[in-house]
Amino acid sequence: MAIHSGLCALIMIFFIDCLMIKVHGKDPNNADEKDFKYAAIGIGIGAFFSVCFVAIKLYMLRKHIFDNALSDCDSTARPSSRTVVVELKAGESLMN
C-alpha cells in the first residue's frame, strides 16, 4: 500500500505541475504566415463527410421509394425488406 500511495502522490504532483505551467504564444521566429495546409485538409475532410451523408440519404430515399412502388403493384400486402415478421405460438407473449 505504501507504493500505491507514493505513486498516487507522484501522479498528483505531476498533474499539478502540468496545470501550473504558463504558456505564452509569443514566438520571436513567427512571421505571421498563415498555414493553409490545415485549412485545406479540414475542407477536404468536411467535403468527404458531406458527400457520404448525401449519398447515404439518396440511397435510403431510393430504397424507400422502390419498396413503396413494389408494395403498390402487388395485390397482397408485402412486408417491407426492413420489416421483421414475428410468429408467436399459441399462449406465448413478446415479454418472455
Secondary structure as UniProt FT lines:
FT   HELIX           2..20
FT   TURN            28..29
FT   HELIX           36..73
FT   TURN            81..82
FT   TURN            90..91
FT   TURN            94..95
//
